Amino acid sequence: MRWRSRTWPVTLRDDSLRDLPGGALVLRPLVRSDRDEWMDLREHNAVWLDRWEATIPEARPGTRGAPPRRPAPTFREYVRLLDAAGRDGTTLPFAIELDGELVGQLTVSSITYGSMCSASIGYWVSEHVAGRGVAPTAVAMATDYCFEELGLHRVEVNIRPENAPSLRVVTKLGLRDEGLRVAFLHIQGRWCDHRTFALTAEEVPGGLLARWRSR
Ligand SMILES: CC(C)(COP(=O)(O)OP(=O)(O)OC[C@H]1O[C@@H](n2cnc3c(N)ncnc32)[C@H](O)[C@@H]1OP(=O)(O)O)[C@@H](O)C(=O)NCCC(=O)NCCS
């Protein structure tokens, strides 16, 4: 895999994927010119993604920490927000491209340094490419970047216990099951339990992508 840049914007590319013969998988920033393709992709996958979509809860009465809720951003605003999050170093908001076609999204979020040096990875792929190893390959590429370029020590993926396809992704990649987090994330309007799977840099000295390729 080649890195194109060490700071945001970052593009990661892999051309030699066993499950994607001849296919090039690219993780790159979303840009304004993706608008029409992105809108089509989201529209075609609305039902596929709906039950896993994160939501923002109402602020608890009497509290004032949460930022005010805003209407959904336009695509242009969305790209600008992702770019700002990438540049402030807390997030790597990648679009996933397979053979030049947008097919999903992988976000490395909650990037923290200090005593923790950790991050959280979330992802989705379009239904029409499901089952081809796109998500595990993308997770392996992003994890290697976090460990080898950002110097992070740990990555985690949080998955609802009923999300069998996503559980397969982390199982195939060999992430450790760290157990259940009760009411961990707000999904589809309610707090939902998640299982946490994690990996530290010491567990994959030769890189996760290399381990995934050689399985
Ligand atoms: C979870 C998800 C990202 C997996 O991506 P992927 O690129 O298909 O991953 P894989 O190719 O490794 O397939 C994983 C499992 O999905 C299942 N699967 C395969 N094809 C499928 C299809 N057409 N429809 C549904 N599930 C399928 C299989 O159980 C597969 O495991 P296997 O390789 O042992 O057979 C994808 O299903 C998705 O985007 N789902 C909706 C959003 C979501 O759940 N995001 C994750 C939230 S934690």
The ligand as an SDF file (V2000), in Angstrom:
LIG
                    3D

 48 50  0  0  0  0  0  0  0  0999 V2000
  -21.0300   -4.7230    7.4410 C   0  0  0  0  0  0  0  0  0  0  0  0
  -20.5310   -4.4080    6.0390 C   0  0  0  0  0  0  0  0  0  0  0  0
  -19.7290   -3.1190    6.0810 C   0  0  0  0  0  0  0  0  0  0  0  0
  -19.6230   -5.5630    5.5390 C   0  0  0  0  0  0  0  0  0  0  0  0
  -18.9460   -5.1450    4.3710 O   0  0  0  0  0  0  0  0  0  0  0  0
  -18.4400   -6.1740    3.2430 P   0  0  0  0  0  0  0  0  0  0  0  0
  -17.4890   -5.4430    2.3860 O   0  0  0  0  0  0  0  0  0  0  0  0
  -19.5980   -6.8130    2.5930 O   0  0  0  0  0  0  0  0  0  0  0  0
  -17.6730   -7.2720    4.1330 O   0  0  0  0  0  0  0  0  0  0  0  0
  -17.3390   -8.7790    3.6900 P   0  0  0  0  0  0  0  0  0  0  0  0
  -17.2310   -8.8820    2.2250 O   0  0  0  0  0  0  0  0  0  0  0  0
  -16.1970   -9.1820    4.5280 O   0  0  0  0  0  0  0  0  0  0  0  0
  -18.6190   -9.6060    4.1350 O   0  0  0  0  0  0  0  0  0  0  0  0
  -18.9190   -9.7340    5.5240 C   0  0  0  0  0  0  0  0  0  0  0  0
  -20.1040  -10.6920    5.7150 C   0  0  0  0  0  0  0  0  0  0  0  0
  -21.2690  -10.1230    5.1380 O   0  0  0  0  0  0  0  0  0  0  0  0
  -22.1550  -11.1930    4.7560 C   0  0  0  0  0  0  0  0  0  0  0  0
  -22.5610  -10.9590    3.3750 N   0  0  0  0  0  0  0  0  0  0  0  0
  -21.9470  -11.2830    2.2280 C   0  0  0  0  0  0  0  0  0  0  0  0
  -22.6700  -10.8620    1.1730 N   0  0  0  0  0  0  0  0  0  0  0  0
  -23.7540  -10.2440    1.6750 C   0  0  0  0  0  0  0  0  0  0  0  0
  -24.8750   -9.5840    1.1020 C   0  0  0  0  0  0  0  0  0  0  0  0
  -25.0190   -9.4880   -0.2150 N   0  0  0  0  0  0  0  0  0  0  0  0
  -25.8060   -9.0640    1.9290 N   0  0  0  0  0  0  0  0  0  0  0  0
  -25.6720   -9.1380    3.2620 C   0  0  0  0  0  0  0  0  0  0  0  0
  -24.6300   -9.7520    3.8790 N   0  0  0  0  0  0  0  0  0  0  0  0
  -23.6890  -10.2930    3.0850 C   0  0  0  0  0  0  0  0  0  0  0  0
  -21.3950  -12.4860    4.8950 C   0  0  0  0  0  0  0  0  0  0  0  0
  -21.7990  -13.0720    6.1380 O   0  0  0  0  0  0  0  0  0  0  0  0
  -19.9500  -12.0200    5.0010 C   0  0  0  0  0  0  0  0  0  0  0  0
  -19.1610  -12.8830    5.7920 O   0  0  0  0  0  0  0  0  0  0  0  0
  -18.3360  -14.0830    5.0770 P   0  0  0  0  0  0  0  0  0  0  0  0
  -17.2140  -13.4330    4.3150 O   0  0  0  0  0  0  0  0  0  0  0  0
  -17.8820  -14.9080    6.1920 O   0  0  0  0  0  0  0  0  0  0  0  0
  -19.2970  -14.7750    4.1360 O   0  0  0  0  0  0  0  0  0  0  0  0
  -21.7330   -4.2430    5.0470 C   0  0  0  0  0  0  0  0  0  0  0  0
  -22.5450   -5.3790    5.1570 O   0  0  0  0  0  0  0  0  0  0  0  0
  -22.5570   -2.9850    5.3340 C   0  0  0  0  0  0  0  0  0  0  0  0
  -22.1790   -1.9110    4.9010 O   0  0  0  0  0  0  0  0  0  0  0  0
  -23.6890   -3.1520    6.0240 N   0  0  0  0  0  0  0  0  0  0  0  0
  -24.5870   -2.0210    6.3150 C   0  0  0  0  0  0  0  0  0  0  0  0
  -23.9610   -0.9590    7.2330 C   0  0  0  0  0  0  0  0  0  0  0  0
  -23.2690   -1.5580    8.4130 C   0  0  0  0  0  0  0  0  0  0  0  0
  -23.7150   -2.5180    9.0160 O   0  0  0  0  0  0  0  0  0  0  0  0
  -22.1320   -0.9460    8.8200 N   0  0  0  0  0  0  0  0  0  0  0  0
  -21.3500   -1.4150    9.9520 C   0  0  0  0  0  0  0  0  0  0  0  0
  -21.8550   -0.8760   11.2230 C   0  0  0  0  0  0  0  0  0  0  0  0
  -20.8560   -1.5080   12.5830 S   0  0  0  0  0  0  0  0  0  0  0  0
  1  2  1  0
  2  3  1  0
  2  4  1  0
  2 36  1  0
  4  5  1  0
  5  6  1  0
  6  7  2  0
  6  8  1  0
  6  9  1  0
  9 10  1  0
 10 11  2  0
 10 12  1  0
 10 13  1  0
 13 14  1  0
 14 15  1  0
 15 16  1  0
 15 30  1  0
 16 17  1  0
 17 18  1  0
 17 28  1  0
 18 19  1  0
 18 27  1  0
 19 20  2  0
 20 21  1  0
 21 22  1  0
 21 27  2  0
 22 23  1  0
 22 24  2  0
 24 25  1  0
 25 26  2  0
 26 27  1  0
 28 29  1  0
 28 30  1  0
 30 31  1  0
 31 32  1  0
 32 33  2  0
 32 34  1  0
 32 35  1  0
 36 37  1  0
 36 38  1  0
 38 39  2  0
 38 40  1  0
 40 41  1  0
 41 42  1  0
 42 43  1  0
 43 44  2  0
 43 45  1  0
 45 46  1  0
 46 47  1  0
 47 48  1  0
M  END
$$$$
